[in-house]
Amino acid sequence: MTSPTAMTDLPWLPRPAADLRARLRALEQEAPADWGLQLRGIANQFLSINHAMAVAQTLERLRERGPASALTAFRLGLVSNATVDFIKPFLVASALRYGIALEIVAADFGQSVQEALDPGSRINQARPHAVLLAIDHRGLPFRRADSAGWPLFDAQQVVDELATIRSGFRQHSGAVCLVQTLPAPAELLFGSLDAATSGTLRASIAEVNAHLARDVISSGDVLIDVDWLAQSIGLETWYDERNWHIARMPFAQRALPCYAEQVARVIGAMRGKSRKCLVLDLDNTIWGGVVGDDGVDGIALDPGDARGEAFRAVQRAAADLRRRGVVLAVCSKNDEAIAREPFRSHPGMILRESDIAVFVANWDDKATNLERIARALELGIDSLVLLDDNPVERAQVRGALPQVAVPELGADPSSFTRILMVAGYFESTGFTAEDLARADQYRSNAERERALAGSRDLNDFLRSLEMVIEFAPFGAAGRKRTTQLINKTNQFNVRTRRYTEQEVAALEQSPEHYTLQINVRDRFGDNGMISAVICSKRGEEWEIDSWLMSCRMLNRGVEQAVCNRIAGDALRAGAKRLIGIYLPTERNGIVRDLFQRLGFEQVESTATQQRWLLDLAAFQPLEVFCAEQAAIAPATASAM
């Protein structure tokens, strides 16, 4: 089968296997312990509507037997002015690609406002994690009541109605709203003047979209750019008026896979499923030719040469991703000295050695080397994306490490950049200064690990880092980063509780809660905000509601310093006991013994919970290897 090129065909995904249905049947019959991971692997293909329905049904039947440890449960409310029966299985199947077991609670057709404002509505009673406002321009009050006048359409009415819906769901269910931008209609009233004429539908939709871009993210809701999606595949392809009139389908059936994929990747980003590291093959991936055979001068990278420009575009995209915080690594079957030479001497190279956090070039298999890269960066294997032109290498990695994202690439390098960038591996629901610095932080972290490997004494190494730790309560300036940490951190996270930005803001003012945001810097650089703590104050007893930390800071004494700070503040506030609770998940095994290491005594242990107690009167501060910043403001801009 030839590789697809249309974005509606999700060309970065492998084509469906011939035995897809047989694998689903076998999975249902056997129901192995890792069925969630296996179902995720099956869903990670391009799915037709029949395939998507089969995958969604399999998930529903398997979930009746118990939860899948490899999947994160997510309840989604869905309101629309259109028929959603065909959309739901695609949403469920697409979410599986991101490790999400999606449960959908849908409102009746065209009942968006009623569903939002009624506290007893189906969605509000279900208490979803988020509500998808799948409403297009045909379901919003653009047309004036006295439509004989001009302007014909009024953007403000639409803005007000969307604000009413969002406010209703926030008040009655506490859910975040996923708000879609609106695709423009394919028909024009003034032709080329439509966009420039106030009061036309196209101009009014543009006004609404501009407002949403400003307002949604700042309010703590999440934006889904459906307008971009419709434009990228073409409005002529997006709309199908016949299906709208017959079945109230909001867009063409062909657009279903890419729409569901767009929504699913945003939900994945909300739950910390976005990828963090782009791993680059070298030969015929970021330059043309084989450097070991062709020599540095013989590889295709010259400006002005069509083939060379295609590979330079790949490098330029990788450099742009790095600038927004994506970590870059190299994984090449090559002699290391030969593989590094183009980075050092070829004038056509855009990437340099300093852009690469981990450089692995040897003759081992790619899967083994990817595991080395993940360990060096202290990232989960599911944080990696491998860009590799070789179909054999791609197949080997997919078979050995199904958690790694491996986009399909055709024979034409001019398509590599677009496939990488539209696949959505690095989807984000917010952007902070911390994100901007992440690539440099991980590169510094790799340097720390190399320094540790060369050190004979761990304590001496930790002292040599010259760490400085800064504590502050939650504050407005660091709120986005705090919310991001809470919702994306899965490994060092004792209870894996999630809070929206509005809930984090409320915690800042709550007298019943104690909060900490923690920044760390050392001689290798500023790590930014790496940890957050929430405690519930209950008189003489404080309970740790949430404690999460970036894994790159594990085993550097930071957790001991945080424990000292919490215990000291609790004691000064009159508390006598500190309670720690560990709720095990598939991902947070690294903190299973955290409270024990910090001197807590276990008072309860079941299959689903461990409860630990620290007697504050008897607590002796733990040894730390970092100096505490004397005083800082509640939050700093650099911690964002």
WOMODA-V842852 format. One record per backbone hydrogen bond with DSSP energy under -0.5 kcal/mol. NH is the residue of the N-H (numbers start at 1). CO is the residue of the C=O. If there is no record, write none. Layout:
BEGIN
((NH/CO) (NH/CO))
END
This chain:
BEGIN
((9/6) (10/7) (13/10) (14/44) (20/17) (23/19) (24/20) (25/21) (26/22) (27/23) (28/24) (29/25) (30/26) (31/27) (35/32) (38/34) (39/35) (40/36) (41/37) (42/38) (43/39) (44/40) (45/43) (46/14) (47/45) (52/48) (53/49) (54/50) (55/51) (56/52) (57/53) (58/54) (59/55) (60/56) (61/57) (62/58) (63/59) (64/60) (65/62) (66/63) (69/67) (71/68) (72/99) (73/71) (74/101) (76/74) (76/103) (77/75) (77/130) (78/105) (79/132) (81/134) (83/248) (88/84) (89/85) (90/86) (91/87) (92/88) (93/89) (94/90) (95/91) (96/92) (97/93) (97/94) (98/95) (99/96) (100/95) (101/72) (102/100) (103/74) (105/76) (106/104) (107/78) (110/80) (111/108) (115/111) (116/112) (117/113) (118/114) (119/117) (121/118) (125/121) (126/122) (127/123) (127/124) (128/123) (129/75) (130/75) (131/176) (132/77) (133/131) (133/178) (134/79) (134/132) (135/133) (139/136) (140/137) (142/140) (144/152) (147/145) (149/146) (153/199) (154/142) (155/153) (158/154) (159/155) (160/156) (161/157) (162/158) (163/159) (164/160) (165/161) (166/162) (167/163) (168/164) (169/165) (170/166) (171/167) (172/168) (173/169) (174/169) (174/170) (175/169) (176/129) (178/131) (179/177) (179/222) (180/133) (180/178) (181/224) (183/181) (193/190) (194/191) (196/193) (197/193) (197/194) (198/196) (200/197) (204/200) (205/201) (206/202) (207/203) (208/204) (209/205) (210/206) (211/207) (212/208) (213/209) (214/210) (215/211) (216/212) (218/214) (219/215) (220/216) (220/217) (221/216) (222/177) (224/179) (226/224) (229/225) (230/226) (231/227) (232/228) (233/229) (234/230) (237/234) (238/234) (239/235) (244/240) (245/241) (246/242) (247/243) (248/243) (248/244) (249/243) (252/238) (255/252) (256/253) (259/255) (260/256) (261/257) (262/258) (263/259) (264/260) (265/261) (266/262) (267/263) (268/264) (269/265) (270/266) (271/267) (271/268) (272/269) (273/268) (275/425) (276/383) (277/383) (278/327) (279/277) (279/385) (280/278) (280/329) (281/279) (281/387) (284/287) (284/289) (285/282) (286/282) (287/282) (288/300) (291/289) (293/290) (294/290) (295/291) (298/295) (299/295) (299/296) (300/288) (301/299) (305/302) (309/305) (310/306) (311/307) (312/308) (313/309) (314/310) (315/311) (316/312) (317/313) (318/314) (319/315) (320/316) (321/317) (322/318) (323/319) (324/320) (325/322) (326/321) (327/276) (329/278) (330/358) (331/280) (332/360) (334/332) (334/362) (336/361) (339/335) (340/336) (341/337) (342/338) (343/340) (344/340) (344/341) (345/341) (346/342) (347/345) (349/346) (355/352) (356/353) (357/328) (357/355) (358/328) (360/330) (360/358) (361/359) (362/332) (369/365) (370/366) (371/367) (372/368) (373/369) (374/370) (375/371) (376/372) (377/373) (378/374) (378/375) (379/374) (383/380) (384/381) (385/277) (386/405) (387/279) (387/385) (388/386) (391/389) (394/390) (395/391) (396/392) (397/393) (398/394) (399/395) (400/396) (401/397) (404/401) (405/384) (407/386) (408/12) (413/411) (415/412) (416/413) (417/413) (419/415) (420/416) (421/417) (422/418) (423/419) (427/424) (436/432) (437/433) (438/434) (438/435) (441/437) (442/438) (443/439) (444/440) (445/441) (446/442) (447/443) (448/444) (449/445) (450/446) (451/447) (452/448) (453/449) (454/450) (455/452) (461/457) (462/458) (463/459) (464/460) (465/461) (465/462) (466/463) (467/625) (468/521) (469/627) (470/519) (472/517) (479/476) (482/478) (483/479) (484/480) (485/481) (486/482) (487/483) (488/484) (489/485) (490/488) (493/491) (494/547) (504/500) (505/501) (506/502) (507/503) (508/504) (509/505) (509/506) (510/506) (510/507) (513/510) (514/535) (516/533) (517/472) (518/531) (519/470) (520/528) (521/468) (522/525) (523/465) (525/522) (527/520) (527/525) (528/520) (530/518) (530/528) (531/518) (532/548) (533/516) (534/546) (535/514) (536/543) (537/512) (537/535) (538/536) (538/541) (541/538) (542/577) (543/536) (544/579) (545/534) (545/543) (546/534) (548/532) (549/492) (550/530) (553/550) (554/551) (556/553) (558/553) (561/557) (562/558) (563/559) (564/560) (565/561) (566/562) (567/563) (568/564) (569/565) (570/566) (571/567) (572/568) (573/569) (574/571) (575/570) (576/540) (577/540) (578/614) (579/542) (580/612) (581/544) (582/610) (583/494) (583/581) (584/582) (591/588) (592/589) (594/591) (597/593) (598/594) (599/596) (600/595) (601/613) (603/611) (604/611) (606/609) (610/582) (611/604) (612/580) (613/601) (614/578) (616/576) (616/614) (617/576) (618/615) (619/615) (619/616) (627/467) (629/469) (639/636) (640/637))
END
